[in-house]
Each structure stands twice: as C-alpha cells, then as structure tokens.
C-alpha cells in the first residue's frame, strides 16, 4: 500500500502545535501496519465496486504526543480467506525447521 500521509513522527508535544514537527529530529514514518503477502492479497483483491481501502494517520491537526497513530480500514467478503488456502501450509510451518541434531 502506498503511504499518502505525511511522516508520523516526531511531532511537537505542545498542545497548541498539533501540526508542527520537532526541530531536533528528522521527520519519518515510524508508525506503520505490517501484513503478510496473503493478507495483502485479500485486502487489495477487487471483489466489488464498493471496495475501499484507507491507510492514513489519525489526528492530523491534534496534538497526541510525538507520534500520529496510523490505521488501515478495509472490507473483506465473508469466506474470502478460503480462496487463499495455497498459503495455508506456509503460514503453519515455521520459516526455518531445525532437526533434532541441529544446534543454534
């Protein structure tokens, strides 16, 4: 998903300056939402004309501390996950299986 909102950190903690960044650090996107490839496929798959995905930050004009929280809103049709069963094995098995004679 493309990020279309301004960096979420570091905002001034002054309640009167909710849109102002701190001068001591470089603005960055420290708050984000991570998802697996199969979850991303479900979210982005176009199943209806009403499908809307919103990825944004909360409180652009309000002081909430030095971070602006982010959110992801989407709608998935009931049963949509059943179509991604090809990923089921991948999700259940650890990425690196160790045998009984393997040492870390």
PDB file as gemmi writes it, atoms N, CA and C in Angstrom:
CRYST1    1.000    1.000    1.000  90.00  90.00  90.00 P 1                      
ATOM      1  N   UNK A   1       0.846  -1.178   0.000  1.00  0.00           N  
ATOM      2  CA  UNK A   1       0.000   0.000   0.000  1.00  0.00           C  
ATOM      3  C   UNK A   1       0.890   1.239   0.000  1.00  0.00           C  
ATOM      4  N   UNK A   2       0.526   2.199  -0.783  1.00  0.00           N  
ATOM      5  CA  UNK A   2       1.288   3.439  -0.827  1.00  0.00           C  
ATOM      6  C   UNK A   2       0.988   4.290   0.399  1.00  0.00           C  
ATOM      7  N   UNK A   3       2.000   4.963   0.896  1.00  0.00           N  
ATOM      8  CA  UNK A   3       1.829   5.893   2.016  1.00  0.00           C  
ATOM      9  C   UNK A   3       1.519   7.251   1.414  1.00  0.00           C  
ATOM     10  N   UNK A   4       0.340   7.784   1.702  1.00  0.00           N  
ATOM     11  CA  UNK A   4      -0.069   9.068   1.134  1.00  0.00           C  
ATOM     12  C   UNK A   4      -0.263  10.137   2.207  1.00  0.00           C  
ATOM     13  N   UNK A   5       0.233   9.869   3.412  1.00  0.00           N  
ATOM     14  CA  UNK A   5       0.121  10.834   4.501  1.00  0.00           C  
ATOM     15  C   UNK A   5       1.523  11.269   4.922  1.00  0.00           C  
ATOM     16  N   UNK A   6       1.628  12.419   5.602  1.00  0.00           N  
ATOM     17  CA  UNK A   6       2.948  12.920   5.996  1.00  0.00           C  
ATOM     18  C   UNK A   6       3.601  12.034   7.056  1.00  0.00           C  
ATOM     19  N   UNK A   7       4.903  12.176   7.266  1.00  0.00           N  
ATOM     20  CA  UNK A   7       5.585  11.393   8.305  1.00  0.00           C  
ATOM     21  C   UNK A   7       4.846  11.471   9.641  1.00  0.00           C  
ATOM     22  N   UNK A   8       4.828  10.361  10.371  1.00  0.00           N  
ATOM     23  CA  UNK A   8       4.049  10.263  11.613  1.00  0.00           C  
ATOM     24  C   UNK A   8       4.856  10.590  12.870  1.00  0.00           C  
ATOM     25  N   UNK A   9       6.098  11.026  12.716  1.00  0.00           N  
ATOM     26  CA  UNK A   9       6.973  11.280  13.863  1.00  0.00           C  
ATOM     27  C   UNK A   9       8.072  12.235  13.438  1.00  0.00           C  
ATOM     28  N   UNK A  10       8.632  13.074  14.237  1.00  0.00           N  
ATOM     29  CA  UNK A  10       8.334  13.436  15.620  1.00  0.00           C  
ATOM     30  C   UNK A  10       7.584  14.769  15.684  1.00  0.00           C  
ATOM     31  N   UNK A  11       6.366  14.746  16.102  1.00  0.00           N  
ATOM     32  CA  UNK A  11       5.569  15.959  16.239  1.00  0.00           C  
ATOM     33  C   UNK A  11       5.866  16.646  17.563  1.00  0.00           C  
ATOM     34  N   UNK A  12       5.660  17.953  17.575  1.00  0.00           N  
ATOM     35  CA  UNK A  12       5.797  18.728  18.804  1.00  0.00           C  
ATOM     36  C   UNK A  12       4.752  18.237  19.800  1.00  0.00           C  
ATOM     37  N   UNK A  13       5.118  18.202  21.065  1.00  0.00           N  
ATOM     38  CA  UNK A  13       4.174  17.774  22.103  1.00  0.00           C  
ATOM     39  C   UNK A  13       3.434  18.956  22.713  1.00  0.00           C  
ATOM     40  N   UNK A  14       3.601  20.127  22.139  1.00  0.00           N  
ATOM     41  CA  UNK A  14       2.882  21.326  22.569  1.00  0.00           C  
ATOM     42  C   UNK A  14       1.450  21.235  22.035  1.00  0.00           C  
ATOM     43  N   UNK A  15       0.459  21.285  22.913  1.00  0.00           N  
ATOM     44  CA  UNK A  15      -0.946  21.128  22.532  1.00  0.00           C  
ATOM     45  C   UNK A  15      -1.400  22.176  21.525  1.00  0.00           C  
ATOM     46  N   UNK A  16      -0.723  23.310  21.457  1.00  0.00           N  
ATOM     47  CA  UNK A  16      -1.105  24.369  20.515  1.00  0.00           C  
ATOM     48  C   UNK A  16      -0.485  24.174  19.132  1.00  0.00           C  
ATOM     49  N   UNK A  17       0.389  23.183  18.989  1.00  0.00           N  
ATOM     50  CA  UNK A  17       1.096  22.981  17.720  1.00  0.00           C  
ATOM     51  C   UNK A  17       0.960  21.533  17.232  1.00  0.00           C  
ATOM     52  N   UNK A  18      -0.261  21.082  17.035  1.00  0.00           N  
ATOM     53  CA  UNK A  18      -0.516  19.700  16.631  1.00  0.00           C  
ATOM     54  C   UNK A  18       0.027  19.312  15.266  1.00  0.00           C  
ATOM     55  N   UNK A  19       0.308  20.308  14.410  1.00  0.00           N  
ATOM     56  CA  UNK A  19       0.815  20.033  13.060  1.00  0.00           C  
ATOM     57  C   UNK A  19       2.317  20.260  12.936  1.00  0.00           C  
ATOM     58  N   UNK A  20       2.958  20.705  13.990  1.00  0.00           N  
ATOM     59  CA  UNK A  20       4.372  21.106  13.950  1.00  0.00           C  
ATOM     60  C   UNK A  20       5.300  19.945  14.320  1.00  0.00           C  
ATOM     61  N   UNK A  21       6.340  19.733  13.493  1.00  0.00           N  
ATOM     62  CA  UNK A  21       7.349  18.723  13.813  1.00  0.00           C  
ATOM     63  C   UNK A  21       8.360  19.292  14.799  1.00  0.00           C  
ATOM     64  N   UNK A  22       8.983  18.407  15.594  1.00  0.00           N  
ATOM     65  CA  UNK A  22      10.089  18.816  16.468  1.00  0.00           C  
ATOM     66  C   UNK A  22      11.263  19.225  15.582  1.00  0.00           C  
ATOM     67  N   UNK A  23      12.057  20.154  16.060  1.00  0.00           N  
ATOM     68  CA  UNK A  23      13.231  20.605  15.307  1.00  0.00           C  
ATOM     69  C   UNK A  23      14.454  19.740  15.572  1.00  0.00           C  
ATOM     70  N   UNK A  24      14.381  18.837  16.530  1.00  0.00           N  
ATOM     71  CA  UNK A  24      15.556  18.061  16.937  1.00  0.00           C  
ATOM     72  C   UNK A  24      15.747  16.763  16.164  1.00  0.00           C  
ATOM     73  N   UNK A  25      14.717  16.319  15.440  1.00  0.00           N  
ATOM     74  CA  UNK A  25      14.819  15.052  14.701  1.00  0.00           C  
ATOM     75  C   UNK A  25      14.221  15.199  13.310  1.00  0.00           C  
ATOM     76  N   UNK A  26      14.671  14.349  12.411  1.00  0.00           N  
ATOM     77  CA  UNK A  26      14.169  14.347  11.033  1.00  0.00           C  
ATOM     78  C   UNK A  26      12.824  13.615  10.987  1.00  0.00           C  
ATOM     79  N   UNK A  27      11.795  14.192  10.337  1.00  0.00           N  
ATOM     80  CA  UNK A  27      10.502  13.500  10.226  1.00  0.00           C  
ATOM     81  C   UNK A  27      10.638  12.138   9.542  1.00  0.00           C  
ATOM     82  N   UNK A  28       9.874  11.164  10.035  1.00  0.00           N  
ATOM     83  CA  UNK A  28       9.939   9.801   9.497  1.00  0.00           C  
ATOM     84  C   UNK A  28       8.598   9.100   9.692  1.00  0.00           C  
ATOM     85  N   UNK A  29       8.416   7.999   8.970  1.00  0.00           N  
ATOM     86  CA  UNK A  29       7.217   7.164   9.111  1.00  0.00           C  
ATOM     87  C   UNK A  29       7.554   6.023  10.064  1.00  0.00           C  
ATOM     88  N   UNK A  30       7.439   6.280  11.361  1.00  0.00           N  
ATOM     89  CA  UNK A  30       7.784   5.274  12.377  1.00  0.00           C  
ATOM     90  C   UNK A  30       6.604   4.366  12.696  1.00  0.00           C  
ATOM     91  N   UNK A  31       5.412   4.806  12.420  1.00  0.00           N  
ATOM     92  CA  UNK A  31       4.217   4.028  12.716  1.00  0.00           C  
ATOM     93  C   UNK A  31       3.694   3.466  11.410  1.00  0.00           C  
ATOM     94  N   UNK A  32       3.516   2.155  11.350  1.00  0.00           N  
ATOM     95  CA  UNK A  32       3.034   1.536  10.117  1.00  0.00           C  
ATOM     96  C   UNK A  32       2.324   0.232  10.438  1.00  0.00           C  
ATOM     97  N   UNK A  33       1.651  -0.305   9.458  1.00  0.00           N  
ATOM     98  CA  UNK A  33       0.917  -1.554   9.615  1.00  0.00           C  
ATOM     99  C   UNK A  33       1.581  -2.599   8.733  1.00  0.00           C  
ATOM    100  N   UNK A  34       1.926  -3.723   9.333  1.00  0.00           N  
ATOM    101  CA  UNK A  34       2.578  -4.806   8.601  1.00  0.00           C  
ATOM    102  C   UNK A  34       1.572  -5.923   8.361  1.00  0.00           C  
ATOM    103  N   UNK A  35       1.667  -6.548   7.195  1.00  0.00           N  
ATOM    104  CA  UNK A  35       0.782  -7.679   6.913  1.00  0.00           C  
ATOM    105  C   UNK A  35       1.498  -8.681   6.018  1.00  0.00           C  
ATOM    106  N   UNK A  36       1.067  -9.912   6.106  1.00  0.00           N  
ATOM    107  CA  UNK A  36       1.651 -10.976   5.291  1.00  0.00           C  
ATOM    108  C   UNK A  36       1.232 -10.792   3.832  1.00  0.00           C  
ATOM    109  N   UNK A  37       1.957 -11.410   2.901  1.00  0.00           N  
ATOM    110  CA  UNK A  37       1.560 -11.327   1.489  1.00  0.00           C  
ATOM    111  C   UNK A  37       0.141 -11.844   1.243  1.00  0.00           C  
ATOM    112  N   UNK A  38      -0.258 -12.912   1.936  1.00  0.00           N  
ATOM    113  CA  UNK A  38      -1.612 -13.440   1.717  1.00  0.00           C  
ATOM    114  C   UNK A  38      -2.676 -12.487   2.266  1.00  0.00           C  
ATOM    115  N   UNK A  39      -2.401 -11.816   3.385  1.00  0.00           N  
ATOM    116  CA  UNK A  39      -3.348 -10.828   3.913  1.00  0.00           C  
ATOM    117  C   UNK A  39      -3.451  -9.640   2.960  1.00  0.00           C  
ATOM    118  N   UNK A  40      -2.308  -9.198   2.436  1.00  0.00           N  
ATOM    119  CA  UNK A  40      -2.310  -8.077   1.486  1.00  0.00           C  
ATOM    120  C   UNK A  40      -3.123  -8.430   0.242  1.00  0.00           C  
ATOM    121  N   UNK A  41      -2.993  -9.662  -0.223  1.00  0.00           N  
ATOM    122  CA  UNK A  41      -3.757 -10.112  -1.391  1.00  0.00           C  
ATOM    123  C   UNK A  41      -5.256 -10.040  -1.110  1.00  0.00           C  
ATOM    124  N   UNK A  42      -5.673 -10.451   0.080  1.00  0.00           N  
ATOM    125  CA  UNK A  42      -7.093 -10.384   0.444  1.00  0.00           C  
ATOM    126  C   UNK A  42      -7.589  -8.947   0.504  1.00  0.00           C  
ATOM    127  N   UNK A  43      -6.782  -8.063   1.078  1.00  0.00           N  
ATOM    128  CA  UNK A  43      -7.181  -6.665   1.240  1.00  0.00           C  
ATOM    129  C   UNK A  43      -7.273  -5.960  -0.108  1.00  0.00           C  
ATOM    130  N   UNK A  44      -6.322  -6.209  -0.986  1.00  0.00           N  
ATOM    131  CA  UNK A  44      -6.265  -5.479  -2.254  1.00  0.00           C  
ATOM    132  C   UNK A  44      -7.069  -6.111  -3.383  1.00  0.00           C  
ATOM    133  N   UNK A  45      -7.486  -7.355  -3.230  1.00  0.00           N  
ATOM    134  CA  UNK A  45      -8.250  -8.027  -4.290  1.00  0.00           C  
ATOM    135  C   UNK A  45      -9.573  -7.297  -4.498  1.00  0.00           C  
ATOM    136  N   UNK A  46      -9.860  -6.925  -5.711  1.00  0.00           N  
ATOM    137  CA  UNK A  46     -11.089  -6.200  -6.030  1.00  0.00           C  
ATOM    138  C   UNK A  46     -12.233  -7.187  -6.226  1.00  0.00           C  
ATOM    139  N   UNK A  47     -13.179  -7.209  -5.285  1.00  0.00           N  
ATOM    140  CA  UNK A  47     -14.311  -8.134  -5.382  1.00  0.00           C  
ATOM    141  C   UNK A  47     -15.624  -7.400  -5.622  1.00  0.00           C  
ATOM    142  N   UNK A  48     -15.637  -6.107  -5.359  1.00  0.00           N  
ATOM    143  CA  UNK A  48     -16.852  -5.335  -5.593  1.00  0.00           C  
ATOM    144  C   UNK A  48     -16.465  -3.900  -5.901  1.00  0.00           C  
ATOM    145  N   UNK A  49     -17.394  -3.180  -6.489  1.00  0.00           N  
ATOM    146  CA  UNK A  49     -17.125  -1.782  -6.824  1.00  0.00           C  
ATOM    147  C   UNK A  49     -17.053  -0.920  -5.572  1.00  0.00           C  
ATOM    148  N   UNK A  50     -17.612  -1.394  -4.469  1.00  0.00           N  
ATOM    149  CA  UNK A  50     -17.637  -0.623  -3.233  1.00  0.00           C  
ATOM    150  C   UNK A  50     -16.353  -0.766  -2.420  1.00  0.00           C  
ATOM    151  N   UNK A  51     -15.446  -1.606  -2.881  1.00  0.00           N  
ATOM    152  CA  UNK A  51     -14.238  -1.880  -2.099  1.00  0.00           C  
ATOM    153  C   UNK A  51     -13.415  -0.609  -1.927  1.00  0.00           C  
ATOM    154  N   UNK A  52     -13.146  -0.275  -0.686  1.00  0.00           N  
ATOM    155  CA  UNK A  52     -12.346   0.901  -0.375  1.00  0.00           C  
ATOM    156  C   UNK A  52     -11.315   0.502   0.672  1.00  0.00           C  
ATOM    157  N   UNK A  53     -10.076   0.858   0.427  1.00  0.00           N  
ATOM    158  CA  UNK A  53      -9.008   0.629   1.393  1.00  0.00           C  
ATOM    159  C   UNK A  53      -8.479   1.997   1.797  1.00  0.00           C  
ATOM    160  N   UNK A  54      -8.453   2.263   3.095  1.00  0.00           N  
ATOM    161  CA  UNK A  54      -7.955   3.536   3.594  1.00  0.00           C  
ATOM    162  C   UNK A  54      -6.786   3.284   4.529  1.00  0.00           C  
ATOM    163  N   UNK A  55      -5.644   3.860   4.206  1.00  0.00           N  
ATOM    164  CA  UNK A  55      -4.432   3.774   5.030  1.00  0.00           C  
ATOM    165  C   UNK A  55      -4.038   5.209   5.306  1.00  0.00           C  
ATOM    166  N   UNK A  56      -4.147   5.644   6.568  1.00  0.00           N  
ATOM    167  CA  UNK A  56      -3.952   7.057   6.889  1.00  0.00           C  
ATOM    168  C   UNK A  56      -3.498   7.212   8.333  1.00  0.00           C  
ATOM    169  N   UNK A  57      -3.305   8.456   8.742  1.00  0.00           N  
ATOM    170  CA  UNK A  57      -2.940   8.742  10.126  1.00  0.00           C  
ATOM    171  C   UNK A  57      -4.111   9.417  10.832  1.00  0.00           C  
ATOM    172  N   UNK A  58      -4.104   9.353  12.154  1.00  0.00           N  
ATOM    173  CA  UNK A  58      -5.190   9.879  12.971  1.00  0.00           C  
ATOM    174  C   UNK A  58      -4.783  11.225  13.559  1.00  0.00           C  
ATOM    175  N   UNK A  59      -5.713  12.168  13.590  1.00  0.00           N  
ATOM    176  CA  UNK A  59      -5.491  13.447  14.245  1.00  0.00           C  
ATOM    177  C   UNK A  59      -4.464  14.349  13.605  1.00  0.00           C  
ATOM    178  N   UNK A  60      -4.576  14.637  12.306  1.00  0.00           N  
ATOM    179  CA  UNK A  60      -3.558  15.458  11.655  1.00  0.00           C  
ATOM    180  C   UNK A  60      -3.410  16.859  12.256  1.00  0.00           C  
ATOM    181  N   UNK A  61      -4.461  17.387  12.862  1.00  0.00           N  
ATOM    182  CA  UNK A  61      -4.400  18.736  13.428  1.00  0.00           C  
ATOM    183  C   UNK A  61      -4.420  18.749  14.950  1.00  0.00           C  
ATOM    184  N   UNK A  62      -4.307  17.578  15.575  1.00  0.00           N  
ATOM    185  CA  UNK A  62      -4.429  17.465  17.026  1.00  0.00           C  
ATOM    186  C   UNK A  62      -3.129  16.951  17.626  1.00  0.00           C  
ATOM    187  N   UNK A  63      -2.747  17.500  18.773  1.00  0.00           N  
ATOM    188  CA  UNK A  63      -1.551  17.019  19.475  1.00  0.00           C  
ATOM    189  C   UNK A  63      -1.900  15.720  20.194  1.00  0.00           C  
ATOM    190  N   UNK A  64      -1.151  14.652  19.872  1.00  0.00           N  
ATOM    191  CA  UNK A  64      -1.333  13.347  20.520  1.00  0.00           C  
ATOM    192  C   UNK A  64      -0.010  12.844  21.060  1.00  0.00           C  
ATOM    193  N   UNK A  65       0.904  13.729  21.336  1.00  0.00           N  
ATOM    194  CA  UNK A  65       2.247  13.323  21.712  1.00  0.00           C  
ATOM    195  C   UNK A  65       3.146  13.448  20.496  1.00  0.00           C  
ATOM    196  N   UNK A  66       4.274  12.766  20.503  1.00  0.00           N  
ATOM    197  CA  UNK A  66       5.221  12.938  19.396  1.00  0.00           C  
ATOM    198  C   UNK A  66       4.932  12.051  18.184  1.00  0.00           C  
ATOM    199  N   UNK A  67       3.953  11.141  18.272  1.00  0.00           N  
ATOM    200  CA  UNK A  67       3.567  10.276  17.147  1.00  0.00           C  
ATOM    201  C   UNK A  67       2.129  10.562  16.728  1.00  0.00           C  
ATOM    202  N   UNK A  68       1.830  10.324  15.460  1.00  0.00           N  
ATOM    203  CA  UNK A  68       0.445  10.307  14.977  1.00  0.00           C  
ATOM    204  C   UNK A  68       0.133   8.845  14.665  1.00  0.00           C  
ATOM    205  N   UNK A  69      -0.809   8.225  15.368  1.00  0.00           N  
ATOM    206  CA  UNK A  69      -1.142   6.824  15.093  1.00  0.00           C  
ATOM    207  C   UNK A  69      -1.646   6.652  13.660  1.00  0.00           C  
ATOM    208  N   UNK A  70      -1.433   5.478  13.098  1.00  0.00           N  
ATOM    209  CA  UNK A  70      -1.922   5.178  11.751  1.00  0.00           C  
ATOM    210  C   UNK A  70      -2.994   4.093  11.827  1.00  0.00           C  
ATOM    211  N   UNK A  71      -3.821   4.007  10.770  1.00  0.00           N  
ATOM    212  CA  UNK A  71      -4.858   2.980  10.727  1.00  0.00           C  
ATOM    213  C   UNK A  71      -5.024   2.466   9.301  1.00  0.00           C  
ATOM    214  N   UNK A  72      -5.551   1.258   9.210  1.00  0.00           N  
ATOM    215  CA  UNK A  72      -5.878   0.635   7.934  1.00  0.00           C  
ATOM    216  C   UNK A  72      -7.324   0.166   8.033  1.00  0.00           C  
ATOM    217  N   UNK A  73      -8.176   0.647   7.141  1.00  0.00           N  
ATOM    218  CA  UNK A  73      -9.585   0.243   7.126  1.00  0.00           C  
ATOM    219  C   UNK A  73      -9.892  -0.404   5.781  1.00  0.00           C  
ATOM    220  N   UNK A  74     -10.559  -1.552   5.815  1.00  0.00           N  
ATOM    221  CA  UNK A  74     -10.903  -2.266   4.589  1.00  0.00           C  
ATOM    222  C   UNK A  74     -12.069  -3.199   4.868  1.00  0.00           C  
ATOM    223  N   UNK A  75     -12.641  -3.739   3.817  1.00  0.00           N  
ATOM    224  CA  UNK A  75     -13.748  -4.683   3.938  1.00  0.00           C  
ATOM    225  C   UNK A  75     -13.375  -5.948   3.175  1.00  0.00           C  
ATOM    226  N   UNK A  76     -13.577  -7.093   3.802  1.00  0.00           N  
ATOM    227  CA  UNK A  76     -13.316  -8.384   3.169  1.00  0.00           C  
ATOM    228  C   UNK A  76     -14.631  -9.153   3.113  1.00  0.00           C  
ATOM    229  N   UNK A  77     -14.899  -9.741   1.989  1.00  0.00           N  
ATOM    230  CA  UNK A  77     -16.121 -10.525   1.814  1.00  0.00           C  
ATOM    231  C   UNK A  77     -16.039 -11.798   2.666  1.00  0.00           C  
ATOM    232  N   UNK A  78     -17.159 -12.248   3.263  1.00  0.00           N  
ATOM    233  CA  UNK A  78     -17.156 -13.493   4.034  1.00  0.00           C  
ATOM    234  C   UNK A  78     -16.653 -14.657   3.179  1.00  0.00           C  
ATOM    235  N   UNK A  79     -15.779 -15.469   3.742  1.00  0.00           N  
ATOM    236  CA  UNK A  79     -15.247 -16.628   3.040  1.00  0.00           C  
ATOM    237  C   UNK A  79     -14.077 -16.321   2.122  1.00  0.00           C  
ATOM    238  N   UNK A  80     -13.658 -15.068   2.027  1.00  0.00           N  
ATOM    239  CA  UNK A  80     -12.570 -14.703   1.113  1.00  0.00           C  
ATOM    240  C   UNK A  80     -11.275 -15.420   1.460  1.00  0.00           C  
ATOM    241  N   UNK A  81     -11.023 -15.692   2.728  1.00  0.00           N  
ATOM    242  CA  UNK A  81      -9.794 -16.356   3.140  1.00  0.00           C  
ATOM    243  C   UNK A  81      -9.691 -17.784   2.645  1.00  0.00           C  
ATOM    244  N   UNK A  82     -10.808 -18.412   2.365  1.00  0.00           N  
ATOM    245  CA  UNK A  82     -10.798 -19.795   1.875  1.00  0.00           C  
ATOM    246  C   UNK A  82     -10.131 -19.891   0.511  1.00  0.00           C  
ATOM    247  N   UNK A  83     -10.131 -18.801  -0.231  1.00  0.00           N  
ATOM    248  CA  UNK A  83      -9.518 -18.804  -1.558  1.00  0.00           C  
ATOM    249  C   UNK A  83      -8.004 -18.744  -1.486  1.00  0.00           C  
ATOM    250  N   UNK A  84      -7.463 -18.473  -0.318  1.00  0.00           N  
ATOM    251  CA  UNK A  84      -6.010 -18.366  -0.164  1.00  0.00           C  
ATOM    252  C   UNK A  84      -5.431 -19.592   0.529  1.00  0.00           C  
ATOM    253  N   UNK A  85      -6.054 -20.736   0.399  1.00  0.00           N  
ATOM    254  CA  UNK A  85      -5.584 -21.934   1.078  1.00  0.00           C  
ATOM    255  C   UNK A  85      -4.234 -22.397   0.578  1.00  0.00           C  
ATOM    256  N   UNK A  86      -3.797 -21.940  -0.582  1.00  0.00           N  
ATOM    257  CA  UNK A  86      -2.478 -22.329  -1.068  1.00  0.00           C  
ATOM    258  C   UNK A  86      -1.386 -21.805  -0.138  1.00  0.00           C  
ATOM    259  N   UNK A  87      -1.691 -20.758   0.649  1.00  0.00           N  
ATOM    260  CA  UNK A  87      -0.731 -20.208   1.599  1.00  0.00           C  
ATOM    261  C   UNK A  87      -0.830 -20.877   2.971  1.00  0.00           C  
ATOM    262  N   UNK A  88      -1.839 -21.717   3.160  1.00  0.00           N  
ATOM    263  CA  UNK A  88      -2.093 -22.319   4.470  1.00  0.00           C  
ATOM    264  C   UNK A  88      -0.878 -23.065   4.996  1.00  0.00           C  
ATOM    265  N   UNK A  89      -0.239 -23.868   4.180  1.00  0.00           N  
ATOM    266  CA  UNK A  89       0.925 -24.639   4.617  1.00  0.00           C  
ATOM    267  C   UNK A  89       2.059 -23.701   5.022  1.00  0.00           C  
ATOM    268  N   UNK A  90       2.269 -22.661   4.240  1.00  0.00           N  
ATOM    269  CA  UNK A  90       3.323 -21.690   4.534  1.00  0.00           C  
ATOM    270  C   UNK A  90       3.088 -21.029   5.883  1.00  0.00           C  
ATOM    271  N   UNK A  91       1.833 -20.698   6.186  1.00  0.00           N  
ATOM    272  CA  UNK A  91       1.530 -20.000   7.425  1.00  0.00           C  
ATOM    273  C   UNK A  91       1.640 -20.900   8.653  1.00  0.00           C  
ATOM    274  N   UNK A  92       1.458 -22.204   8.477  1.00  0.00           N  
ATOM    275  CA  UNK A  92       1.503 -23.122   9.619  1.00  0.00           C  
ATOM    276  C   UNK A  92       2.905 -23.612   9.937  1.00  0.00           C  
ATOM    277  N   UNK A  93       3.797 -23.624   8.972  1.00  0.00           N  
ATOM    278  CA  UNK A  93       5.144 -24.135   9.198  1.00  0.00           C  
ATOM    279  C   UNK A  93       6.097 -22.995   9.527  1.00  0.00           C  
ATOM    280  N   UNK A  94       7.001 -23.203  10.489  1.00  0.00           N  
ATOM    281  CA  UNK A  94       7.982 -22.159  10.789  1.00  0.00           C  
ATOM    282  C   UNK A  94       8.898 -21.959   9.584  1.00  0.00           C  
ATOM    283  N   UNK A  95       9.430 -20.742   9.400  1.00  0.00           N  
ATOM    284  CA  UNK A  95      10.269 -20.477   8.242  1.00  0.00           C  
ATOM    285  C   UNK A  95      11.562 -21.281   8.237  1.00  0.00           C  
ATOM    286  N   UNK A  96      12.011 -21.733   9.394  1.00  0.00           N  
ATOM    287  CA  UNK A  96      13.273 -22.465   9.483  1.00  0.00           C  
ATOM    288  C   UNK A  96      13.073 -23.635  10.440  1.00  0.00           C  
ATOM    289  N   UNK A  97      12.957 -24.839   9.903  1.00  0.00           N  
ATOM    290  CA  UNK A  97      12.766 -26.022  10.750  1.00  0.00           C  
ATOM    291  C   UNK A  97      14.118 -26.577  11.163  1.00  0.00           C  
ATOM    292  N   UNK A  98      14.259 -26.846  12.438  1.00  0.00           N  
ATOM    293  CA  UNK A  98      15.509 -27.409  12.953  1.00  0.00           C  
ATOM    294  C   UNK A  98      15.292 -28.884  13.263  1.00  0.00           C  
ATOM    295  N   UNK A  99      16.212 -29.702  12.823  1.00  0.00           N  
ATOM    296  CA  UNK A  99      16.140 -31.129  13.114  1.00  0.00           C  
ATOM    297  C   UNK A  99      16.661 -31.408  14.511  1.00  0.00           C  
ATOM    298  N   UNK A 100      16.516 -32.649  15.001  1.00  0.00           N  
ATOM    299  CA  UNK A 100      16.952 -32.987  16.359  1.00  0.00           C  
ATOM    300  C   UNK A 100      18.464 -32.864  16.555  1.00  0.00           C  
ATOM    301  N   UNK A 101      19.248 -32.946  15.486  1.00  0.00           N  
ATOM    302  CA  UNK A 101      20.707 -32.865  15.609  1.00  0.00           C  
ATOM    303  C   UNK A 101      21.256 -31.497  15.218  1.00  0.00           C  
ATOM    304  N   UNK A 102      20.396 -30.513  15.101  1.00  0.00           N  
ATOM    305  CA  UNK A 102      20.825 -29.179  14.690  1.00  0.00           C  
ATOM    306  C   UNK A 102      21.049 -28.316  15.922  1.00  0.00           C  
ATOM    307  N   UNK A 103      22.140 -27.583  15.936  1.00  0.00           N  
ATOM    308  CA  UNK A 103      22.438 -26.675  17.053  1.00  0.00           C  
ATOM    309  C   UNK A 103      22.383 -25.248  16.556  1.00  0.00           C  
ATOM    310  N   UNK A 104      21.964 -24.325  17.450  1.00  0.00           N  
ATOM    311  CA  UNK A 104      21.916 -22.922  17.044  1.00  0.00           C  
ATOM    312  C   UNK A 104      23.227 -22.222  17.281  1.00  0.00           C  
TER     313      UNK A 104                                                      
END                                                                             
